[in-house]
C-alpha cells in the first residue's frame, strides 16, 4: 500500500505553486484590501442588501480567467470539457494544499472560488443533463457566463428534503411551479436555478421530487430577501416561486428522481469541502505554532507551556488522521459509485468541518488579543467554516448517515 502523493498530482501541486507565485500573488497584492483586515468591508456592498461588491466579483472572475488560460481551472473536468480527468483523490489533495496556504486570491473561502474549480453543478449537468441542456449551459457554467443556483432548502424544510412543499403541476407540455426557497445561494448572479419540487407522490416519499432548470428571469420568479449571515458578504436569498411556467425540457434527470441529482451534487461537494476544511485547520495550527514559538512570556517562549502544547498537538494529530481518511475515501469514490461510500464521505465531512472550527478557535486562544483581531486569519476561517457544519447536510444528518450504514438500516454495512 503506497501512501505517497502520486507523481502526477505532486507535479500538479508544483505547477500550481509556481502559477500562484508568478501570476496570482502580484494581482492579490494590487488588491490587498480584499484579503487583509479590511476584507469583509471591502467585499460587501452594505447598502445593496449586503451583496458582494461588483469589483470584488470582477477580481474573482479575472483570477478564474487567468487560471483557465493557464490550464488549471478545469483540472477535475473530463477532457471533453477541456479538463484533465482529475480524480477525486487529486482534488482532495489539491484543495487541502490550497486551503493550507491561508487567505488569498488563489483560493477564496467565502465563495469557494479557486484557481482549480470545484464545479459540482457541472458534474451534475454532465451526468444528468440532456444533450440540449449541456450544449446550452456547460461551457458558460465553466467560464462564469452562466450560473446555476441550487434551490433545495425551504423556509420550513432543510435536512428533511423529502418533505419539501414546493410543487410542480403538469399543464400540457409545461409545468407550473409554486413555492418558497431559502438560502438559495448565488441567485444575485445566477442565470438559472435548479428548483426541486414535488411533482408526484406524498410528503416524505423519496420518489416524486423533480429537478427543474429554471431561468431566473422567469415571470413569477422573485428573490425577496437576502439573509445577512455570520460571514459577509451574503448571497443567500429567499426566493418566491409563484406560478412559474417551465417546459418539460427544463427537467434535469428523470421526472420524479430529483433527489438522485441532489445527492450527486452533495457527495461531489462534501469530500472536497472536507479537504478544504482540513487544509484550513492545518493552516490555523501552523500559524498558532509559529506564534507560540516567537511569543515570549515570563521570559520564555509561549510554546514551552504544556497548556499551549497539548491542545495544538491533539489538533495536529487529528489532522493527520483525517488526512488519511479523506484521501482513502476520495480514492474509493474514484473506484465505486458515490452512494456506496456515502457514509465514509459523511465521516470525512463532519469531522473535518468540526476540526477546522476547533483549530480556528484554538488559534485565537493561543494568539490572544491578536488572534481575536482581524489582523490574523482565525476569525475569517472560523466564520466561513462554521457554516459547513450546517450546510451540505448538517453534521447531525451526516452522523445519522454513518449510523444507518453501521447498524444496517438501509444499505448494508460495508
C-alpha positions in Angstrom: 0.0 0.0 0.0 1.6 3.3 -1.1 0.7 6.4 0.9 2.8 8.8 -1.1 1.2 11.5 -3.2 1.1 10.2 -6.8 3.7 11.7 -9.0 1.3 13.3 -11.4 -0.6 15.0 -8.6 2.7 16.2 -7.0 3.7 17.7 -10.3 0.3 19.5 -10.4 0.9 20.9 -7.0 4.3 22.2 -8.1 2.7 23.8 -11.2 0.1 25.5 -9.1 2.6 26.8 -6.6 4.6 28.4 -9.4 1.5 29.8 -11.0 0.4 31.4 -7.7 3.8 33.0 -7.2 4.2 34.3 -10.7 0.6 35.4 -11.6 -1.8 35.3 -8.7 0.2 36.8 -5.8 1.0 40.0 -7.8 -2.7 40.5 -8.6 -3.6 39.9 -5.0 -1.0 42.5 -3.9 -2.7 45.1 -6.1 -6.0 44.3 -4.4 -4.8 43.6 -0.9 -7.9 45.3 0.7 -9.9 42.2 -0.1 -7.5 40.0 2.0 -6.2 42.0 4.9 -8.0 43.3 7.9 -10.4 45.3 5.7 -11.6 42.2 3.8 -15.2 41.9 5.0 -15.9 45.6 4.5 -14.1 45.7 1.1 -16.0 42.7 -0.2 -19.5 43.8 1.0 -21.9 46.3 -0.6 -23.6 47.1 2.7 -26.2 49.4 1.1 -27.2 46.8 -1.5 -28.6 44.0 0.7 -25.1 43.1 1.8 -24.4 41.5 -1.5 -20.8 41.1 -2.8 -19.3 44.3 -4.3 -19.1 44.1 -8.1 -15.4 45.0 -8.1 -14.8 42.0 -5.8 -16.6 39.6 -8.0 -14.8 41.1 -11.1 -11.5 40.4 -9.4 -12.5 36.8 -8.8 -13.6 36.5 -12.4 -10.2 37.8 -13.6 -8.5 35.2 -11.4 -10.6 32.4 -12.9 -9.8 33.5 -16.4 -6.1 33.6 -15.7 -6.4 30.1 -14.2 -8.3 28.8 -17.2 -5.8 30.3 -19.6 -3.0 28.6 -17.7 -4.8 25.2 -17.9 -5.6 24.9 -14.1 -9.2 25.9 -13.7 -10.8 22.8 -15.4 -8.4 20.2 -13.9 -11.2 18.0 -12.4 -13.4 18.1 -15.5 -13.4 15.4 -18.3 -11.1 16.0 -21.2 -14.1 16.5 -23.4 -14.8 19.7 -21.4 -11.3 20.9 -21.6 -10.3 19.3 -18.3 -7.6 16.8 -17.2 -9.9 14.0 -16.0 -8.8 14.9 -12.5 -9.7 12.3 -9.8 -11.4 12.8 -6.5 -8.1 11.9 -4.9 -6.3 14.5 -6.9 -8.9 17.1 -6.0 -8.8 16.2 -2.3 -5.0 16.7 -2.2 -5.1 19.9 -4.2 -7.9 21.5 -2.2 -6.2 20.7 1.1 -2.9 22.1 -0.3 -4.5 25.4 -1.5 -6.5 25.9 1.7 -3.4 25.3 3.8 -1.8 28.3 2.2 -4.2 30.6 4.0 -6.3 33.5 2.9 -5.6 34.7 -0.7 -6.8 35.2 -4.2 -5.7 31.7 -5.2 -8.5 30.0 -3.2 -11.1 32.2 -1.6 -13.1 30.6 1.2 -16.1 32.9 1.2 -17.5 31.8 -2.1 -15.2 28.8 -2.9 -13.7 30.4 -6.0 -10.3 28.8 -6.7 -7.7 28.5 -9.4 -8.8 24.9 -9.5 -12.5 24.9 -10.0 -14.8 22.7 -7.9 -17.7 22.6 -10.4 -20.3 20.3 -8.6 -23.1 21.7 -10.8 -21.1 21.0 -14.0 -20.6 17.4 -13.0 -24.3 17.2 -12.2 -25.2 18.6 -15.6 -22.7 16.3 -17.4 -24.3 13.3 -15.8 -28.0 14.2 -15.7 -28.4 16.9 -18.4 -29.9 16.3 -21.8 -27.7 17.0 -24.9 -29.6 20.2 -25.4 -29.1 21.3 -21.8 -25.4 20.5 -21.9 -24.9 22.4 -25.2 -26.7 25.5 -23.8 -25.2 25.6 -20.4 -22.0 23.7 -19.6 -19.3 25.9 -21.2 -20.9 29.0 -19.7 -21.1 27.4 -16.3 -17.3 26.8 -16.5 -16.4 30.3 -17.7 -18.9 32.1 -15.5 -21.2 33.4 -18.2 -23.9 31.0 -17.0 -24.5 30.2 -13.3 -26.8 27.6 -11.8 -28.0 28.1 -8.3 -29.3 25.2 -6.2 -32.9 25.6 -4.9 -33.5 22.8 -2.4 -33.8 24.3 1.1 -37.1 25.9 2.1 -38.3 28.1 5.0 -39.8 25.0 6.7 -37.6 22.3 5.3 -33.8 21.8 5.2 -32.5 18.3 6.1 -36.0 16.9 5.7 -35.8 17.4 1.9 -38.4 14.7 1.1 -41.0 16.9 2.9 -40.4 20.0 0.8 -43.6 21.9 -0.1 -42.7 23.5 -3.4 -44.9 21.9 -6.0 -44.8 21.2 -9.8 -48.1 20.6 -11.5 -48.2 19.4 -15.1 -50.1 21.7 -17.6 -49.9 20.2 -21.1 -46.3 20.1 -22.1 -45.4 22.6 -19.3 -45.1 22.6 -15.5 -46.4 25.2 -13.1 -44.1 25.7 -10.1 -45.1 27.2 -6.8 -43.3 27.5 -3.5 -40.6 29.2 -1.5 -36.8 28.6 -1.3 -34.4 29.7 1.4 -30.6 30.1 1.4 -30.8 29.9 -2.4 -27.1 30.8 -2.8 -25.9 32.8 -5.7 -29.2 34.0 -7.0 -28.0 37.6 -7.4 -25.8 36.5 -10.3 -27.4 33.2 -11.4 -28.9 32.8 -14.8 -30.8 29.6 -13.8 -31.9 28.0 -10.5 -32.3 24.2 -10.1 -35.7 24.1 -8.4 -36.5 20.9 -6.6 -40.3 20.4 -6.4 -42.8 17.8 -5.5 -44.3 16.6 -8.8 -45.9 13.3 -7.6 -46.2 11.1 -4.5 -46.8 12.0 -0.9 -44.8 14.1 1.6 -41.9 12.1 2.8 -41.6 10.0 -0.4 -38.1 9.9 -1.9 -39.6 9.4 -5.3 -41.7 12.2 -6.8 -39.4 15.1 -6.5 -38.2 16.6 -9.8 -35.3 19.0 -10.6 -36.2 21.9 -12.9 -33.5 24.1 -14.5 -35.5 27.3 -14.1 -34.4 30.6 -15.7 -34.1 33.3 -13.1 -35.8 35.8 -15.3 -39.0 33.7 -15.5 -42.2 35.5 -14.7 -43.2 34.8 -11.1 -39.6 34.0 -10.0 -38.6 36.6 -7.4 -35.8 36.9 -4.8 -37.4 38.7 -2.0 -34.7 38.9 0.7 -31.0 38.2 1.3 -30.1 36.8 4.7 -27.2 38.6 6.4 -25.0 35.8 7.8 -22.1 35.2 10.1 -19.7 35.6 7.2 -20.4 38.5 4.9 -21.0 39.4 2.1 -24.2 37.4 1.7 -25.5 35.8 -1.5 -28.1 33.6 0.4 -31.5 34.5 -0.9 -35.1 33.9 0.0 -36.9 33.2 -3.3 -40.6 33.3 -4.1 -41.8 31.0 -6.9 -45.4 31.9 -8.0 -47.0 30.2 -10.9 -43.7 29.9 -12.7 -44.2 28.1 -16.0 -41.4 25.9 -17.4 -41.4 23.4 -20.2 -40.6 19.7 -20.0 -37.2 20.4 -21.5 -36.1 22.0 -18.2 -36.2 18.8 -16.2 -32.8 17.6 -15.1 -32.5 13.8 -14.8 -35.6 11.7 -14.6 -39.0 13.0 -13.7 -39.6 12.2 -10.0 -35.9 11.3 -9.4 -34.6 14.7 -8.5 -33.1 13.6 -5.2 -30.6 11.5 -7.2 -29.5 14.8 -8.8 -29.2 16.4 -5.4 -27.1 13.5 -4.0 -24.6 13.8 -6.9 -24.1 17.4 -6.0 -23.7 16.8 -2.3 -21.3 13.9 -2.5 -19.2 15.7 -5.1 -19.0 18.7 -2.8 -18.7 17.1 0.6 -15.4 15.3 0.1 -13.8 18.4 -1.4 -15.3 20.6 1.3 -13.7 18.2 3.9 -10.3 18.5 2.2 -10.6 22.4 2.3 -11.6 22.3 5.9 -8.6 20.1 6.7 -6.3 22.4 4.9 -7.7 25.5 6.7 -7.4 23.7 10.0 -3.7 22.8 9.4 -3.1 26.5 8.5 -4.6 27.6 11.8 -2.5 25.0 13.7 0.7 26.1 11.8 0.1 29.8 12.4 -0.6 29.2 16.1 2.6 27.1 16.5 4.7 29.8 14.7 3.2 32.5 17.0 3.8 30.4 20.2 7.4 29.8 19.2 8.1 33.6 18.8 6.0 35.0 21.6 7.9 35.4 24.9 6.0 35.3 28.2 7.6 35.4 31.6 11.0 35.2 29.9 10.3 32.0 27.9 8.7 31.2 24.5 4.9 30.6 24.9 5.4 27.2 23.2 7.3 25.9 26.3 4.0 25.8 28.2 2.2 22.4 28.2 -1.2 24.3 28.3 -0.2 25.6 24.8 1.5 22.4 23.5 -1.2 19.8 24.4 -4.3 21.2 22.6 -2.3 22.0 19.4 -0.6 18.6 19.5 -4.0 17.0 19.7 -5.4 19.0 16.8 -2.3 18.2 14.7 -2.8 14.5 15.4 -6.5 14.6 14.4 -5.5 16.5 11.2 -3.0 13.7 10.4 -5.7 11.0 10.9 -8.3 12.9 8.9 -5.8 13.3 6.0 -5.5 9.6 5.7 -9.3 9.1 5.9 -10.1 11.8 3.3 -7.6 10.5 0.8 -8.7 6.9 1.3 -12.3 7.9 0.8 -11.5 10.1 -2.2 -9.8 7.1 -3.7 -12.8 4.9 -3.0 -15.0 7.5 -4.7 -12.9 7.1 -7.8 -13.4 3.3 -7.7 -17.1 3.0 -6.7 -20.5 4.6 -7.1 -20.7 7.6 -4.8 -23.7 6.1 -2.9 -21.6 3.0 -1.9 -19.3 5.2 0.2 -21.7 7.9 1.3 -21.1 7.0 4.9 -17.3 7.5 4.5 -17.9 10.8 2.8 -20.0 11.9 5.7 -17.4 10.8 8.2 -14.8 12.9 6.4 -17.0 15.9 6.1 -18.4 16.3 9.6 -15.1 15.6 11.3 -13.1 17.9 9.1 -15.6 20.8 9.4 -15.6 20.4 13.2 -11.8 20.2 13.3 -11.4 23.4 11.3 -13.7 25.3 13.8 -11.8 23.8 16.7 -8.4 24.8 15.2 -9.5 28.3 14.4 -10.9 28.7 17.9 -7.7 27.4 19.5 -5.6 29.6 17.2 -7.4 32.6 18.6 -6.8 31.5 22.1 -3.1 30.8 21.6 -2.6 34.2 19.9 -4.6 36.1 22.5 -5.9 39.5 21.6 -4.2 39.5 18.2 -5.8 36.1 17.4 -9.2 37.6 18.0 -8.4 40.6 15.8 -8.9 40.7 12.0 -5.2 41.1 11.5 -4.9 37.3 11.8 -6.9 34.8 9.8 -8.7 32.9 12.5 -11.9 34.8 12.7 -12.4 34.7 8.9 -11.7 30.9 8.8 -14.0 30.3 11.8 -16.9 32.3 10.4 -16.7 30.7 7.0 -16.2 27.1 8.0 -18.7 27.2 10.8 -21.5 27.2 8.2 -20.2 23.9 6.8 -21.4 22.2 10.0 -24.9 23.1 8.8 -24.9 23.3 5.0 -24.4 20.4 2.6 -26.0 18.3 5.2 -25.8 19.2 8.9 -23.3 17.2 10.9 -26.2 15.6 12.8 -27.6 14.3 9.5 -24.2 13.1 8.4 -23.6 11.2 11.7 -27.1 9.7 11.2 -25.9 8.5 7.7 -22.9 6.8 9.3 -25.1 5.2 11.9 -27.6 3.9 9.2 -24.8 2.1 7.5 -23.2 1.0 10.8 -26.4 -0.5 12.2 -27.7 -1.9 8.9 -30.6 0.4 8.3 -31.0 0.9 4.6 -27.9 -0.2 2.6 -25.9 -3.0 4.2 -22.8 -2.1 6.2 -19.5 -2.1 4.1 
